[in-house]
């Protein structure tokens, strides 16, 4: 088996376990707050815990990207894996919300498992296979996110949330060991620049195509997270009954993830043939129209079907954005590029829930879907109108690299 393919499959399992461990912990934090005695301002604490990791992650990601370019992407994945193992394990022993908040901040500051895996794949996979590889990694993340809540909920039901958090730590620990022994980073040229994060931002600013990717990452991540605060309640409302509400919500909530696990490899293979830019435009268009269409259904069955269709198209977006990061940046800048991309993702993750919560609290719930759909369509228009600039930058990069071979 070629080395790049072995790396891909080992990292697939690593990302799957990492995503599963994450989703084993995060959905149950509000419930855990009640169990440790937080009965006042629970919603405030819940929102603070969710946003804390996004905020600290946005600050730390460029730094870890610079370190990855200097020492390698594999060491950064291992570092993040062991950090998550310690944080999830300690979460099982917290006794008050301040300890939980501190661990969430540390999680944001020290994480980077999945971005590191994407960066390693992007620099150690043949160029004609990058689309397929990145989409396969996306399917691993989606699959893990589906399995995680089921596994975490089952463990919590049997032995309690503390054991579920501890189990999440063990799972990410195992995935880290897989990477230590089975992943080889072949194509790595250490960066010898002594610059700074400020200088990295200047380099990114001068790269027009890469800046467009960062802007689209913020818009896309924001649109996804805008709908998160109200979606579970809306699903329960459409279901029309509180009986088995959690089960129905969990199934409908996971439909886009199931679609991603099934269709992401297809989009990746197509991207290798027609280019990441075309796939990005199609994904944003389908995602935007699919989100708007969700307002047309007043019954849970129709809503569920359109959620799945939305997932079929939207699962093409993030792999395409990651592919454009690879195609629009030099290899020696690749770790920093993915660090900045992760920062853009975290910024969107912070802003989105605030917009969704604000709109959902003032206007009808359908308004949140409308705003989310419009955001995705705006992103599609930005990508479509700037096609020539992005493709021109990609051609310039190819010419530059060929001159240095």
C-alpha atoms as a printed R data frame, in Angstrom:
    type eleno elety resid chain resno       x      y       z
1   ATOM     1    CA   UNK     A     1   0.000  0.000   0.000
2   ATOM     2    CA   UNK     A     2   1.411  3.467  -0.893
3   ATOM     3    CA   UNK     A     3   2.465  5.568   2.095
4   ATOM     4    CA   UNK     A     4  -0.038  8.343   1.344
5   ATOM     5    CA   UNK     A     5  -2.888  5.827   1.330
6   ATOM     6    CA   UNK     A     6  -1.800  4.266   4.634
7   ATOM     7    CA   UNK     A     7  -1.580  7.749   6.149
8   ATOM     8    CA   UNK     A     8  -5.053  8.506   4.844
9   ATOM     9    CA   UNK     A     9  -6.680  5.440   6.381
10  ATOM    10    CA   UNK     A    10  -4.909  5.732   9.731
11  ATOM    11    CA   UNK     A    11  -5.811  9.438   9.910
12  ATOM    12    CA   UNK     A    12  -9.380  8.525   8.894
13  ATOM    13    CA   UNK     A    13  -9.699  6.380  12.015
14  ATOM    14    CA   UNK     A    14  -7.900  9.030  14.084
15  ATOM    15    CA   UNK     A    15 -10.252 11.792  12.962
16  ATOM    16    CA   UNK     A    16 -13.256  9.480  13.397
17  ATOM    17    CA   UNK     A    17 -12.306  8.738  17.013
18  ATOM    18    CA   UNK     A    18 -11.427 12.391  17.680
19  ATOM    19    CA   UNK     A    19 -14.790 13.592  16.343
20  ATOM    20    CA   UNK     A    20 -16.599 10.843  18.266
21  ATOM    21    CA   UNK     A    21 -14.878 11.812  21.521
22  ATOM    22    CA   UNK     A    22 -15.721 15.486  20.940
23  ATOM    23    CA   UNK     A    23 -19.404 14.776  20.306
24  ATOM    24    CA   UNK     A    24 -19.491 12.403  23.297
25  ATOM    25    CA   UNK     A    25 -18.708 15.373  25.546
26  ATOM    26    CA   UNK     A    26 -20.098 18.591  24.050
27  ATOM    27    CA   UNK     A    27 -23.857 17.817  23.728
28  ATOM    28    CA   UNK     A    28 -24.013 16.748  27.386
29  ATOM    29    CA   UNK     A    29 -22.335 19.786  28.956
30  ATOM    30    CA   UNK     A    30 -25.645 21.619  29.695
31  ATOM    31    CA   UNK     A    31 -26.998 18.520  31.446
32  ATOM    32    CA   UNK     A    32 -23.730 18.082  33.330
33  ATOM    33    CA   UNK     A    33 -24.037 21.656  34.635
34  ATOM    34    CA   UNK     A    34 -27.249 20.694  36.402
35  ATOM    35    CA   UNK     A    35 -25.588 17.615  37.886
36  ATOM    36    CA   UNK     A    36 -22.788 19.670  39.465
37  ATOM    37    CA   UNK     A    37 -25.286 22.063  41.052
38  ATOM    38    CA   UNK     A    38 -25.643 24.909  38.529
39  ATOM    39    CA   UNK     A    39 -29.371 25.684  38.733
40  ATOM    40    CA   UNK     A    40 -29.187 29.453  38.228
41  ATOM    41    CA   UNK     A    41 -28.127 31.118  34.976
42  ATOM    42    CA   UNK     A    42 -27.689 27.678  33.438
43  ATOM    43    CA   UNK     A    43 -28.289 28.988  29.910
44  ATOM    44    CA   UNK     A    44 -25.645 31.682  30.415
45  ATOM    45    CA   UNK     A    45 -23.092 29.146  31.627
46  ATOM    46    CA   UNK     A    46 -23.947 26.810  28.762
47  ATOM    47    CA   UNK     A    47 -23.405 29.536  26.174
48  ATOM    48    CA   UNK     A    48 -20.176 30.595  27.871
49  ATOM    49    CA   UNK     A    49 -18.827 27.033  27.856
50  ATOM    50    CA   UNK     A    50 -19.637 26.576  24.184
51  ATOM    51    CA   UNK     A    51 -18.093 29.871  23.063
52  ATOM    52    CA   UNK     A    52 -14.999 29.729  25.309
53  ATOM    53    CA   UNK     A    53 -13.274 27.018  23.270
54  ATOM    54    CA   UNK     A    54 -14.078 28.807  20.003
55  ATOM    55    CA   UNK     A    55 -12.627 32.069  21.327
56  ATOM    56    CA   UNK     A    56  -9.413 30.588  22.709
57  ATOM    57    CA   UNK     A    57  -9.029 28.372  19.644
58  ATOM    58    CA   UNK     A    58  -9.242 31.397  17.341
59  ATOM    59    CA   UNK     A    59  -6.363 32.985  19.261
60  ATOM    60    CA   UNK     A    60  -4.148 29.890  19.448
61  ATOM    61    CA   UNK     A    61  -4.601 28.360  15.973
62  ATOM    62    CA   UNK     A    62  -2.164 30.680  14.103
63  ATOM    63    CA   UNK     A    63   0.537 29.956  16.698
64  ATOM    64    CA   UNK     A    64   0.171 26.178  16.347
65  ATOM    65    CA   UNK     A    65   0.156 26.564  12.582
66  ATOM    66    CA   UNK     A    66   3.529 28.313  12.755
67  ATOM    67    CA   UNK     A    67   4.897 25.580  15.053
68  ATOM    68    CA   UNK     A    68   3.615 22.925  12.620
69  ATOM    69    CA   UNK     A    69   5.516 24.532   9.752
70  ATOM    70    CA   UNK     A    70   8.687 24.468  11.852
71  ATOM    71    CA   UNK     A    71   8.507 21.008  13.457
72  ATOM    72    CA   UNK     A    72   5.991 19.056  11.370
73  ATOM    73    CA   UNK     A    73   2.255 18.360  11.279
74  ATOM    74    CA   UNK     A    74   2.475 14.895  12.832
75  ATOM    75    CA   UNK     A    75   3.979 16.209  16.132
76  ATOM    76    CA   UNK     A    76   1.161 18.769  16.302
77  ATOM    77    CA   UNK     A    77  -1.501 16.067  15.888
78  ATOM    78    CA   UNK     A    78   0.113 14.011  18.657
79  ATOM    79    CA   UNK     A    79   0.386 17.069  20.922
80  ATOM    80    CA   UNK     A    80  -3.292 17.914  20.389
81  ATOM    81    CA   UNK     A    81  -4.336 14.296  20.936
82  ATOM    82    CA   UNK     A    82  -2.616 13.999  24.308
83  ATOM    83    CA   UNK     A    83  -3.943 17.429  25.331
84  ATOM    84    CA   UNK     A    84  -7.514 16.345  24.546
85  ATOM    85    CA   UNK     A    85  -6.967 13.079  26.456
86  ATOM    86    CA   UNK     A    86  -5.930 15.015  29.593
87  ATOM    87    CA   UNK     A    87  -8.725 17.603  29.240
88  ATOM    88    CA   UNK     A    88 -11.515 15.059  28.704
89  ATOM    89    CA   UNK     A    89 -10.228 12.949  31.607
90  ATOM    90    CA   UNK     A    90 -10.080 15.943  33.939
91  ATOM    91    CA   UNK     A    91 -13.607 16.915  32.866
92  ATOM    92    CA   UNK     A    92 -14.819 13.737  34.558
93  ATOM    93    CA   UNK     A    93 -13.628 15.100  37.932
94  ATOM    94    CA   UNK     A    94 -14.839 18.735  37.906
95  ATOM    95    CA   UNK     A    95 -17.003 19.920  40.784
96  ATOM    96    CA   UNK     A    96 -17.971 23.451  39.711
97  ATOM    97    CA   UNK     A    97 -18.579 25.436  36.486
98  ATOM    98    CA   UNK     A    98 -15.370 27.462  36.847
99  ATOM    99    CA   UNK     A    99 -13.262 24.325  36.540
100 ATOM   100    CA   UNK     A   100 -15.304 23.303  33.500
101 ATOM   101    CA   UNK     A   101 -14.824 26.740  31.939
102 ATOM   102    CA   UNK     A   102 -11.072 26.563  32.516
103 ATOM   103    CA   UNK     A   103 -10.873 23.182  30.791
104 ATOM   104    CA   UNK     A   104 -12.910 24.461  27.834
105 ATOM   105    CA   UNK     A   105 -10.517 27.390  27.443
106 ATOM   106    CA   UNK     A   106  -7.559 25.002  27.582
107 ATOM   107    CA   UNK     A   107  -9.244 22.797  25.003
108 ATOM   108    CA   UNK     A   108  -9.397 25.733  22.588
109 ATOM   109    CA   UNK     A   109  -5.813 26.762  23.309
110 ATOM   110    CA   UNK     A   110  -4.319 23.272  22.888
111 ATOM   111    CA   UNK     A   111  -6.540 21.605  20.286
112 ATOM   112    CA   UNK     A   112  -5.781 21.148  16.594
113 ATOM   113    CA   UNK     A   113  -6.107 17.407  15.982
114 ATOM   114    CA   UNK     A   114  -8.369 17.577  12.924
115 ATOM   115    CA   UNK     A   115  -6.730 20.668  11.317
116 ATOM   116    CA   UNK     A   116  -3.355 18.981  11.775
117 ATOM   117    CA   UNK     A   117  -4.626 15.826  10.089
118 ATOM   118    CA   UNK     A   118  -6.006 17.865   7.181
119 ATOM   119    CA   UNK     A   119  -2.700 19.728   6.794
120 ATOM   120    CA   UNK     A   120  -0.717 16.467   6.805
121 ATOM   121    CA   UNK     A   121  -3.039 14.943   4.201
122 ATOM   122    CA   UNK     A   122  -2.784 18.100   2.094
123 ATOM   123    CA   UNK     A   123   1.017 17.931   1.978
124 ATOM   124    CA   UNK     A   124   1.537 14.140   1.738
125 ATOM   125    CA   UNK     A   125  -1.033 13.147  -0.865
126 ATOM   126    CA   UNK     A   126  -0.507 13.193  -4.652
127 ATOM   127    CA   UNK     A   127  -2.083 16.334  -6.117
128 ATOM   128    CA   UNK     A   128  -4.480 14.316  -8.298
129 ATOM   129    CA   UNK     A   129  -5.857 12.552  -5.177
130 ATOM   130    CA   UNK     A   130  -6.142 15.499  -2.765
131 ATOM   131    CA   UNK     A   131  -9.876 16.058  -3.349
132 ATOM   132    CA   UNK     A   132 -10.686 12.413  -2.659
133 ATOM   133    CA   UNK     A   133  -8.440 12.342   0.424
134 ATOM   134    CA   UNK     A   134  -9.821 15.536   1.986
135 ATOM   135    CA   UNK     A   135 -13.415 14.456   1.376
136 ATOM   136    CA   UNK     A   136 -12.703 11.079   2.954
137 ATOM   137    CA   UNK     A   137 -11.346 12.835   6.050
138 ATOM   138    CA   UNK     A   138 -14.525 14.944   6.082
139 ATOM   139    CA   UNK     A   139 -16.604 11.765   6.050
140 ATOM   140    CA   UNK     A   140 -14.591 10.494   9.034
141 ATOM   141    CA   UNK     A   141 -15.416 13.637  11.002
142 ATOM   142    CA   UNK     A   142 -19.096 13.391  10.047
143 ATOM   143    CA   UNK     A   143 -19.292  9.686  10.939
144 ATOM   144    CA   UNK     A   144 -17.602 10.256  14.295
145 ATOM   145    CA   UNK     A   145 -19.983 13.111  15.065
146 ATOM   146    CA   UNK     A   146 -22.925 10.776  14.445
147 ATOM   147    CA   UNK     A   147 -21.614  7.898  16.538
148 ATOM   148    CA   UNK     A   148 -20.310 10.071  19.396
149 ATOM   149    CA   UNK     A   149 -23.636 11.269  20.880
150 ATOM   150    CA   UNK     A   150 -25.097  7.753  20.675
151 ATOM   151    CA   UNK     A   151 -22.048  6.276  22.379
152 ATOM   152    CA   UNK     A   152 -21.818  9.064  24.939
153 ATOM   153    CA   UNK     A   153 -25.528  8.938  25.683
154 ATOM   154    CA   UNK     A   154 -25.430  5.165  26.121
155 ATOM   155    CA   UNK     A   155 -22.437  5.300  28.489
156 ATOM   156    CA   UNK     A   156 -24.002  8.201  30.420
157 ATOM   157    CA   UNK     A   157 -27.248  6.254  30.762
158 ATOM   158    CA   UNK     A   158 -25.420  3.189  32.100
159 ATOM   159    CA   UNK     A   159 -22.738  4.660  34.347
160 ATOM   160    CA   UNK     A   160 -23.153  8.462  34.314
161 ATOM   161    CA   UNK     A   161 -21.729 11.470  32.469
162 ATOM   162    CA   UNK     A   162 -18.408 11.427  34.325
163 ATOM   163    CA   UNK     A   163 -17.580  7.996  32.931
164 ATOM   164    CA   UNK     A   164 -18.705  9.157  29.485
165 ATOM   165    CA   UNK     A   165 -16.196 12.025  29.643
166 ATOM   166    CA   UNK     A   166 -13.467  9.665  30.811
167 ATOM   167    CA   UNK     A   167 -14.300  7.264  27.976
168 ATOM   168    CA   UNK     A   168 -13.957 10.122  25.484
169 ATOM   169    CA   UNK     A   169 -10.445 10.709  26.810
170 ATOM   170    CA   UNK     A   170  -9.532  7.042  26.353
171 ATOM   171    CA   UNK     A   171 -10.874  7.035  22.776
172 ATOM   172    CA   UNK     A   172  -8.808 10.044  21.699
173 ATOM   173    CA   UNK     A   173  -5.789  8.522  23.494
174 ATOM   174    CA   UNK     A   174  -6.111  5.362  21.352
175 ATOM   175    CA   UNK     A   175  -6.453  7.393  18.144
176 ATOM   176    CA   UNK     A   176  -3.293  9.327  19.041
177 ATOM   177    CA   UNK     A   177  -1.324  6.119  19.464
178 ATOM   178    CA   UNK     A   178  -2.489  4.923  16.034
179 ATOM   179    CA   UNK     A   179  -0.949  8.041  14.519
180 ATOM   180    CA   UNK     A   180   2.309  7.730  16.474
181 ATOM   181    CA   UNK     A   181   3.063  4.272  15.094
182 ATOM   182    CA   UNK     A   182   1.373  4.207  11.690
183 ATOM   183    CA   UNK     A   183   1.535  7.700  10.150
184 ATOM   184    CA   UNK     A   184   4.664  8.841   8.305
185 ATOM   185    CA   UNK     A   185   5.147 12.463   7.266
186 ATOM   186    CA   UNK     A   186   7.335 12.206   4.176
187 ATOM   187    CA   UNK     A   187   7.005 15.563   2.435
188 ATOM   188    CA   UNK     A   188   8.051 18.048   5.075
189 ATOM   189    CA   UNK     A   189  10.414 20.967   4.618
190 ATOM   190    CA   UNK     A   190  10.897 22.866   7.905
191 ATOM   191    CA   UNK     A   191  10.228 26.564   7.675
192 ATOM   192    CA   UNK     A   192  13.320 28.585   8.583
193 ATOM   193    CA   UNK     A   193  11.544 31.914   8.769
194 ATOM   194    CA   UNK     A   194  11.733 33.766  12.060
195 ATOM   195    CA   UNK     A   195   8.633 35.767  11.417
196 ATOM   196    CA   UNK     A   196   5.631 36.315  13.648
197 ATOM   197    CA   UNK     A   197   1.908 35.747  13.563
198 ATOM   198    CA   UNK     A   198   1.547 39.394  12.533
199 ATOM   199    CA   UNK     A   199   3.813 38.705   9.560
200 ATOM   200    CA   UNK     A   200   1.842 35.552   8.721
201 ATOM   201    CA   UNK     A   201  -1.331 37.638   8.564
202 ATOM   202    CA   UNK     A   202   0.427 40.061   6.197
203 ATOM   203    CA   UNK     A   203   1.496 37.158   3.969
204 ATOM   204    CA   UNK     A   204  -2.075 35.857   3.940
205 ATOM   205    CA   UNK     A   205  -3.445 39.338   3.225
206 ATOM   206    CA   UNK     A   206  -1.209 39.620   0.165
207 ATOM   207    CA   UNK     A   207  -2.558 36.285  -1.147
208 ATOM   208    CA   UNK     A   208  -5.912 37.313  -2.603
209 ATOM   209    CA   UNK     A   209  -7.180 33.809  -3.337
210 ATOM   210    CA   UNK     A   210  -6.297 32.591   0.162
211 ATOM   211    CA   UNK     A   211  -8.051 35.599   1.737
212 ATOM   212    CA   UNK     A   212 -11.169 34.730  -0.241
213 ATOM   213    CA   UNK     A   213 -11.001 31.195   1.163
214 ATOM   214    CA   UNK     A   214 -10.738 32.606   4.715
215 ATOM   215    CA   UNK     A   215 -13.714 34.920   4.144
216 ATOM   216    CA   UNK     A   216 -15.788 32.063   2.762
217 ATOM   217    CA   UNK     A   217 -14.760 29.894   5.724
218 ATOM   218    CA   UNK     A   218 -16.044 32.537   8.155
219 ATOM   219    CA   UNK     A   219 -19.315 32.936   6.234
220 ATOM   220    CA   UNK     A   220 -19.870 29.181   5.959
221 ATOM   221    CA   UNK     A   221 -18.992 28.381   9.567
222 ATOM   222    CA   UNK     A   222 -21.150 31.266  10.778
223 ATOM   223    CA   UNK     A   223 -24.117 30.051   8.721
224 ATOM   224    CA   UNK     A   224 -23.801 26.518  10.115
225 ATOM   225    CA   UNK     A   225 -23.638 27.662  13.726
226 ATOM   226    CA   UNK     A   226 -26.426 30.243  13.298
227 ATOM   227    CA   UNK     A   227 -28.982 27.484  13.172
228 ATOM   228    CA   UNK     A   228 -27.538 25.359  16.001
229 ATOM   229    CA   UNK     A   229 -29.186 27.144  18.999
230 ATOM   230    CA   UNK     A   230 -32.737 26.768  17.674
231 ATOM   231    CA   UNK     A   231 -32.647 23.570  15.622
232 ATOM   232    CA   UNK     A   232 -33.342 21.034  18.434
233 ATOM   233    CA   UNK     A   233 -36.327 23.038  19.717
234 ATOM   234    CA   UNK     A   234 -37.665 23.473  16.178
235 ATOM   235    CA   UNK     A   235 -37.420 19.727  15.511
236 ATOM   236    CA   UNK     A   236 -39.361 18.987  18.711
237 ATOM   237    CA   UNK     A   237 -42.019 21.523  17.661
238 ATOM   238    CA   UNK     A   238 -42.412 19.891  14.246
239 ATOM   239    CA   UNK     A   239 -42.629 16.462  15.862
240 ATOM   240    CA   UNK     A   240 -45.768 17.598  17.655
241 ATOM   241    CA   UNK     A   241 -45.180 15.464  20.732
242 ATOM   242    CA   UNK     A   242 -42.784 15.292  23.645
243 ATOM   243    CA   UNK     A   243 -42.851 11.492  23.556
244 ATOM   244    CA   UNK     A   244 -39.454 10.272  22.352
245 ATOM   245    CA   UNK     A   245 -38.526 13.869  21.541
246 ATOM   246    CA   UNK     A   246 -34.848 13.288  22.252
247 ATOM   247    CA   UNK     A   247 -34.707 10.274  19.938
248 ATOM   248    CA   UNK     A   248 -36.432 12.102  17.067
249 ATOM   249    CA   UNK     A   249 -34.248 15.165  17.563
250 ATOM   250    CA   UNK     A   250 -31.094 13.073  17.553
251 ATOM   251    CA   UNK     A   251 -32.062 11.259  14.349
252 ATOM   252    CA   UNK     A   252 -33.071 14.401  12.426
253 ATOM   253    CA   UNK     A   253 -30.058 16.303  13.770
254 ATOM   254    CA   UNK     A   254 -27.720 13.605  12.440
255 ATOM   255    CA   UNK     A   255 -29.184 13.397   8.908
256 ATOM   256    CA   UNK     A   256 -26.740 15.899   7.317
257 ATOM   257    CA   UNK     A   257 -23.876 13.977   8.936
258 ATOM   258    CA   UNK     A   258 -25.167 10.704   7.485
259 ATOM   259    CA   UNK     A   259 -25.416 12.367   4.063
260 ATOM   260    CA   UNK     A   260 -21.854 13.627   4.446
261 ATOM   261    CA   UNK     A   261 -20.521 10.185   5.329
262 ATOM   262    CA   UNK     A   262 -22.207  8.755   2.212
263 ATOM   263    CA   UNK     A   263 -21.578 11.477  -0.376
264 ATOM   264    CA   UNK     A   264 -18.375 13.313   0.641
265 ATOM   265    CA   UNK     A   265 -16.079 10.825  -1.201
266 ATOM   266    CA   UNK     A   266 -18.145 11.351  -4.374
267 ATOM   267    CA   UNK     A   267 -17.642 15.123  -4.224
268 ATOM   268    CA   UNK     A   268 -13.939 14.618  -3.550
269 ATOM   269    CA   UNK     A   269 -13.418 12.440  -6.604
270 ATOM   270    CA   UNK     A   270 -15.331 14.941  -8.740
271 ATOM   271    CA   UNK     A   271 -13.255 17.808  -7.327
272 ATOM   272    CA   UNK     A   272 -10.090 16.047  -8.511
273 ATOM   273    CA   UNK     A   273 -11.537 16.115 -12.040
274 ATOM   274    CA   UNK     A   274 -13.246 19.533 -12.286
275 ATOM   275    CA   UNK     A   275 -11.512 21.527  -9.549
276 ATOM   276    CA   UNK     A   276 -12.310 22.563  -5.977
277 ATOM   277    CA   UNK     A   277 -13.740 25.924  -7.015
278 ATOM   278    CA   UNK     A   278 -16.620 24.450  -9.044
279 ATOM   279    CA   UNK     A   279 -17.453 22.000  -6.268
280 ATOM   280    CA   UNK     A   280 -17.445 24.841  -3.727
281 ATOM   281    CA   UNK     A   281 -19.927 26.877  -5.796
282 ATOM   282    CA   UNK     A   282 -22.226 23.859  -6.252
283 ATOM   283    CA   UNK     A   283 -22.046 22.983  -2.545
284 ATOM   284    CA   UNK     A   284 -22.820 26.527  -1.398
285 ATOM   285    CA   UNK     A   285 -25.680 26.848  -3.902
286 ATOM   286    CA   UNK     A   286 -27.230 23.530  -2.880
287 ATOM   287    CA   UNK     A   287 -26.675 24.269   0.816
288 ATOM   288    CA   UNK     A   288 -28.243 27.721   0.563
289 ATOM   289    CA   UNK     A   289 -31.309 26.565  -1.379
290 ATOM   290    CA   UNK     A   290 -31.642 23.507   0.860
291 ATOM   291    CA   UNK     A   291 -31.634 25.687   3.974
292 ATOM   292    CA   UNK     A   292 -34.282 28.022   2.563
293 ATOM   293    CA   UNK     A   293 -36.401 25.015   1.515
294 ATOM   294    CA   UNK     A   294 -36.529 23.819   5.124
295 ATOM   295    CA   UNK     A   295 -38.937 26.667   5.914
296 ATOM   296    CA   UNK     A   296 -41.510 25.203   3.494
297 ATOM   297    CA   UNK     A   297 -42.216 22.066   5.518
298 ATOM   298    CA   UNK     A   298 -44.433 22.052   8.580
299 ATOM   299    CA   UNK     A   299 -44.176 18.330   9.212
300 ATOM   300    CA   UNK     A   300 -41.236 16.383  10.565
301 ATOM   301    CA   UNK     A   301 -41.059 13.955   7.618
302 ATOM   302    CA   UNK     A   302 -40.743 16.594   4.901
303 ATOM   303    CA   UNK     A   303 -38.310 18.563   7.035
304 ATOM   304    CA   UNK     A   304 -36.208 15.425   7.586
305 ATOM   305    CA   UNK     A   305 -36.012 14.663   3.861
306 ATOM   306    CA   UNK     A   306 -34.893 18.173   2.966
307 ATOM   307    CA   UNK     A   307 -32.338 18.145   5.805
308 ATOM   308    CA   UNK     A   308 -30.799 15.044   4.251
309 ATOM   309    CA   UNK     A   309 -30.789 16.644   0.771
310 ATOM   310    CA   UNK     A   310 -29.174 19.752   2.288
311 ATOM   311    CA   UNK     A   311 -26.462 17.515   3.751
312 ATOM   312    CA   UNK     A   312 -25.811 15.859   0.367
313 ATOM   313    CA   UNK     A   313 -24.770 19.226  -1.106
314 ATOM   314    CA   UNK     A   314 -23.330 20.981   1.924
315 ATOM   315    CA   UNK     A   315 -20.860 18.182   2.670
316 ATOM   316    CA   UNK     A   316 -18.942 19.343  -0.426
317 ATOM   317    CA   UNK     A   317 -18.187 22.783   1.023
318 ATOM   318    CA   UNK     A   318 -15.559 22.309   3.746
319 ATOM   319    CA   UNK     A   319 -13.452 19.740   1.843
320 ATOM   320    CA   UNK     A   320 -13.468 22.147  -1.121
321 ATOM   321    CA   UNK     A   321 -12.363 25.016   1.124
322 ATOM   322    CA   UNK     A   322  -9.575 22.859   2.577
323 ATOM   323    CA   UNK     A   323  -8.548 21.869  -0.932
324 ATOM   324    CA   UNK     A   324  -8.356 25.525  -1.948
325 ATOM   325    CA   UNK     A   325  -6.147 26.213   1.085
326 ATOM   326    CA   UNK     A   326  -3.745 23.567  -0.242
327 ATOM   327    CA   UNK     A   327  -3.904 24.826  -3.823
328 ATOM   328    CA   UNK     A   328  -3.512 28.532  -2.997
329 ATOM   329    CA   UNK     A   329  -0.550 28.399  -0.583
330 ATOM   330    CA   UNK     A   330   3.081 27.322  -0.684
331 ATOM   331    CA   UNK     A   331   3.980 24.092   1.130
332 ATOM   332    CA   UNK     A   332   6.302 25.860   3.608
333 ATOM   333    CA   UNK     A   333   3.344 28.066   4.630
334 ATOM   334    CA   UNK     A   334   0.811 25.229   4.739
335 ATOM   335    CA   UNK     A   335   0.666 24.739   8.528
336 ATOM   336    CA   UNK     A   336   0.206 28.463   9.112
337 ATOM   337    CA   UNK     A   337  -2.395 28.557   6.352
338 ATOM   338    CA   UNK     A   338  -4.484 25.870   8.048
339 ATOM   339    CA   UNK     A   339  -3.956 27.623  11.383
340 ATOM   340    CA   UNK     A   340  -5.441 30.801   9.940
341 ATOM   341    CA   UNK     A   341  -8.208 28.760   8.321
342 ATOM   342    CA   UNK     A   342  -9.005 27.241  11.716
343 ATOM   343    CA   UNK     A   343  -9.109 30.738  13.215
344 ATOM   344    CA   UNK     A   344 -11.599 31.786  10.530
345 ATOM   345    CA   UNK     A   345 -13.653 28.687  11.334
346 ATOM   346    CA   UNK     A   346 -13.617 29.518  15.055
347 ATOM   347    CA   UNK     A   347 -14.642 33.137  14.419
348 ATOM   348    CA   UNK     A   348 -17.647 31.937  12.445
349 ATOM   349    CA   UNK     A   349 -18.388 29.440  15.207
350 ATOM   350    CA   UNK     A   350 -18.452 32.264  17.765
351 ATOM   351    CA   UNK     A   351 -20.558 34.714  15.781
352 ATOM   352    CA   UNK     A   352 -23.081 32.227  14.387
353 ATOM   353    CA   UNK     A   353 -24.787 31.134  17.637
354 ATOM   354    CA   UNK     A   354 -25.095 34.750  18.772
355 ATOM   355    CA   UNK     A   355 -26.868 35.691  15.530
356 ATOM   356    CA   UNK     A   356 -29.097 32.611  15.688
357 ATOM   357    CA   UNK     A   357 -29.989 33.119  19.344
358 ATOM   358    CA   UNK     A   358 -30.776 36.804  18.774
359 ATOM   359    CA   UNK     A   359 -32.971 36.201  15.728
360 ATOM   360    CA   UNK     A   360 -34.691 33.182  17.282
361 ATOM   361    CA   UNK     A   361 -35.541 35.193  20.382
362 ATOM   362    CA   UNK     A   362 -37.143 38.092  18.482
363 ATOM   363    CA   UNK     A   363 -38.465 36.766  15.174
364 ATOM   364    CA   UNK     A   364 -40.172 33.519  14.099
365 ATOM   365    CA   UNK     A   365 -37.859 30.514  13.963
366 ATOM   366    CA   UNK     A   366 -38.113 30.391  10.165
367 ATOM   367    CA   UNK     A   367 -36.235 33.702  10.011
368 ATOM   368    CA   UNK     A   368 -33.084 31.940  11.230
369 ATOM   369    CA   UNK     A   369 -33.279 29.463   8.340
370 ATOM   370    CA   UNK     A   370 -33.831 32.324   5.896
371 ATOM   371    CA   UNK     A   371 -30.805 34.270   7.187
372 ATOM   372    CA   UNK     A   372 -28.666 31.106   7.146
373 ATOM   373    CA   UNK     A   373 -29.701 30.288   3.579
374 ATOM   374    CA   UNK     A   374 -28.980 33.846   2.448
375 ATOM   375    CA   UNK     A   375 -25.526 33.712   4.066
376 ATOM   376    CA   UNK     A   376 -24.686 30.560   2.115
377 ATOM   377    CA   UNK     A   377 -25.957 32.062  -1.141
378 ATOM   378    CA   UNK     A   378 -23.898 35.205  -0.499
379 ATOM   379    CA   UNK     A   379 -20.881 32.936  -0.048
380 ATOM   380    CA   UNK     A   380 -21.722 31.228  -3.353
381 ATOM   381    CA   UNK     A   381 -21.902 34.605  -5.124
382 ATOM   382    CA   UNK     A   382 -18.543 35.648  -3.649
383 ATOM   383    CA   UNK     A   383 -16.956 32.399  -4.844
384 ATOM   384    CA   UNK     A   384 -18.550 32.616  -8.295
385 ATOM   385    CA   UNK     A   385 -17.649 36.261  -8.936
386 ATOM   386    CA   UNK     A   386 -14.034 35.748  -7.863
387 ATOM   387    CA   UNK     A   387 -13.465 32.615  -9.935
388 ATOM   388    CA   UNK     A   388 -10.957 34.263 -12.255
389 ATOM   389    CA   UNK     A   389  -8.908 35.719  -9.390
390 ATOM   390    CA   UNK     A   390  -8.803 32.405  -7.544
391 ATOM   391    CA   UNK     A   391  -7.921 30.342 -10.602
392 ATOM   392    CA   UNK     A   392  -5.341 32.918 -11.672
393 ATOM   393    CA   UNK     A   393  -3.658 32.668  -8.267
394 ATOM   394    CA   UNK     A   394  -3.648 28.871  -8.486
395 ATOM   395    CA   UNK     A   395  -1.969 29.000 -11.901
396 ATOM   396    CA   UNK     A   396   0.633 31.441 -10.582
397 ATOM   397    CA   UNK     A   397   1.371 29.056  -7.705
398 ATOM   398    CA   UNK     A   398   1.881 26.133 -10.094
399 ATOM   399    CA   UNK     A   399   4.270 28.184 -12.252
400 ATOM   400    CA   UNK     A   400   6.178 29.344  -9.167
401 ATOM   401    CA   UNK     A   401   6.548 25.804  -7.820
402 ATOM   402    CA   UNK     A   402   7.643 24.425 -11.206
403 ATOM   403    CA   UNK     A   403  10.436 26.986 -11.362
404 ATOM   404    CA   UNK     A   404  11.697 25.851  -7.969
405 ATOM   405    CA   UNK     A   405  11.725 22.129  -8.713
